[in-house]
Amino acid sequence: MTIASSTATDALMMPGQVLARGVCRHLSAGHGFAVVEEFVPERGKRVDVMALGPKGEIWVIECKSSRADFMSDGKWQGYLDWCDRYFWAVDDRFPTDLLPEGTGLIIADGYDAEILRMAPETKLSGARRNALVRRFAGHAARRLQALRDPGAMLDGPG
């Protein structure tokens, strides 16, 4: 992708989506994670980035583009039951003192990211991990197929 086309794509993305792109690039290239944006672990929940690590670890990353975006999010604690580690991703201008202790911190832009504070680990149960990995795989496969065949009917769980 050229710089010009990347800039045009950025203009079509919401600020949180731009952050998510940098997070996904960092986790996949730098840490070997498979990543999915806007993943639904269960009905009524949608995480900005879910990442599946090389050892089967599952991270959730919520991208916040502003103080107002963070303050309006009252549902983030419901995501803790769906991951081994939970992170916030923000840009370098975000007031990080707002972010709760006991969560990870990633500073990101549209092109890369850096983990500044590792999130504490809380291991998922084996049954939940198995169900979540299956849902993740099915979701990722349907997204890929939708890119190759946009007219296909690919509805399904996840």
C-alpha positions as CSV (number, residue, x, y, z in Angstrom):
1,M,0.0,0.0,0.0
2,T,1.3,3.4,-0.8
3,I,1.4,6.3,1.6
4,A,-1.3,8.2,-0.4
5,S,-3.7,5.2,-0.3
6,S,-3.0,4.6,3.3
7,T,-3.8,8.3,4.1
8,A,-7.0,8.0,2.1
9,T,-8.0,4.9,4.1
10,D,-7.2,6.6,7.4
11,A,-9.7,9.4,6.4
12,L,-12.5,6.7,6.2
13,M,-11.7,5.2,9.6
14,M,-12.9,6.2,13.0
15,P,-10.1,7.3,15.4
16,G,-10.5,4.1,17.4
17,Q,-10.2,2.0,14.3
18,V,-6.9,3.7,13.4
19,L,-5.6,2.8,16.9
20,A,-6.8,-0.8,16.4
21,R,-4.9,-1.1,13.2
22,G,-1.6,-0.1,14.9
23,V,-2.3,-2.5,17.7
24,C,-3.0,-5.3,15.3
25,R,0.1,-4.7,13.3
26,H,2.2,-4.7,16.5
27,L,0.7,-7.8,18.0
28,S,0.9,-9.8,14.8
29,A,4.3,-8.7,13.6
30,G,6.0,-8.3,16.9
31,H,4.4,-11.0,19.0
32,G,3.0,-13.6,16.7
33,F,-0.6,-13.1,17.6
34,A,-3.6,-13.6,15.3
35,V,-5.9,-10.6,15.6
36,V,-9.5,-9.8,14.8
37,E,-11.0,-6.4,15.1
38,E,-14.6,-5.8,16.4
39,F,-15.0,-9.4,17.7
40,V,-18.2,-10.5,19.5
41,P,-17.3,-13.1,22.2
42,E,-21.0,-13.3,23.1
43,R,-24.2,-11.5,22.2
44,G,-24.2,-8.0,23.5
45,K,-20.4,-7.6,23.7
46,R,-18.0,-6.3,21.0
47,V,-14.3,-5.9,21.7
48,D,-12.2,-3.6,19.6
49,V,-9.4,-6.2,19.2
50,M,-9.2,-9.8,20.3
51,A,-5.8,-11.4,19.9
52,L,-4.9,-15.1,20.0
53,G,-1.3,-15.7,20.9
54,P,1.1,-18.4,19.8
55,K,0.6,-20.3,23.1
56,G,-3.2,-20.0,23.0
57,E,-3.3,-16.9,25.2
58,I,-6.2,-14.5,24.6
59,W,-5.9,-10.8,25.0
60,V,-8.6,-8.2,24.7
61,I,-7.7,-4.6,23.7
62,E,-10.1,-1.7,23.9
63,C,-9.1,1.3,21.9
64,K,-10.0,4.7,23.3
65,S,-9.5,7.8,21.2
66,S,-10.3,10.5,23.7
67,R,-11.3,11.2,27.3
68,A,-15.0,11.3,26.3
69,D,-14.7,8.0,24.6
70,F,-13.2,6.4,27.7
71,M,-15.7,8.1,30.1
72,S,-18.7,6.9,28.1
73,D,-17.5,3.2,28.3
74,G,-19.2,1.5,31.2
75,K,-19.1,-2.0,29.8
76,W,-15.4,-2.8,29.8
77,Q,-15.4,-4.8,33.0
78,G,-17.7,-7.3,31.2
79,Y,-14.8,-8.1,28.9
80,L,-12.5,-9.3,31.7
81,D,-14.2,-12.8,31.7
82,W,-13.3,-13.2,28.0
83,C,-9.5,-12.9,28.1
84,D,-6.3,-13.8,29.9
85,R,-5.1,-10.2,29.7
86,Y,-7.0,-6.9,29.2
87,F,-5.4,-3.8,27.7
88,W,-6.3,-0.2,26.9
89,A,-4.9,1.2,23.7
90,V,-4.6,5.0,23.4
91,D,-2.6,7.5,21.6
92,D,0.3,9.4,23.1
93,R,-1.9,12.4,23.9
94,F,-4.4,10.5,26.0
95,P,-4.5,11.2,29.8
96,T,-3.4,7.7,30.9
97,D,-4.0,8.5,34.6
98,L,-7.7,8.0,33.8
99,L,-7.1,4.3,33.0
100,P,-7.8,1.8,35.8
101,E,-4.9,0.1,37.7
102,G,-4.7,-3.6,37.1
103,T,-5.1,-3.3,33.3
104,G,-2.5,-3.2,30.5
105,L,-1.6,-0.1,28.6
106,I,-0.6,0.1,24.9
107,I,0.3,3.4,23.2
108,A,-0.6,3.2,19.5
109,D,-1.0,5.1,16.3
110,G,-2.3,3.9,12.9
111,Y,1.0,2.2,12.1
112,D,2.4,0.6,15.2
113,A,2.1,0.3,19.0
114,E,4.1,-0.3,22.1
115,I,3.1,-2.1,25.2
116,L,3.9,0.2,28.1
117,R,2.3,-1.8,30.9
118,M,1.7,-5.5,30.7
119,A,-1.7,-6.5,31.9
120,P,-1.9,-8.9,34.8
121,E,-2.8,-12.5,33.8
122,T,-6.0,-14.1,34.8
123,K,-6.3,-17.5,33.0
124,L,-9.5,-18.4,31.3
125,S,-11.1,-21.8,32.2
126,G,-10.3,-24.5,29.7
127,A,-13.9,-24.8,28.5
128,R,-14.3,-21.0,27.9
129,R,-10.9,-20.9,26.1
130,N,-11.9,-23.8,23.8
131,A,-15.2,-22.2,23.0
132,L,-13.6,-18.8,22.4
133,V,-10.9,-20.1,20.2
134,R,-13.4,-22.0,18.1
135,R,-15.6,-18.8,17.8
136,F,-12.5,-16.8,16.9
137,A,-11.4,-19.2,14.2
138,G,-14.9,-19.3,12.6
139,H,-15.2,-15.6,12.7
140,A,-11.8,-15.1,11.1
141,A,-12.5,-17.6,8.4
142,R,-15.9,-16.0,7.5
143,R,-14.2,-12.6,7.4
144,L,-11.6,-13.9,5.0
145,Q,-14.2,-15.6,2.8
146,A,-16.3,-12.4,2.7
147,L,-13.3,-10.5,1.3
148,R,-12.9,-13.1,-1.4
149,D,-16.6,-13.5,-2.1
150,P,-18.5,-10.4,-0.9
151,G,-21.8,-11.7,-2.3
152,A,-21.8,-15.0,-0.4
153,M,-24.2,-15.5,2.5
154,L,-21.8,-16.1,5.4
155,D,-23.9,-15.5,8.4
156,G,-23.2,-17.7,11.4
157,P,-22.3,-17.5,15.0
158,G,-19.4,-15.2,15.8
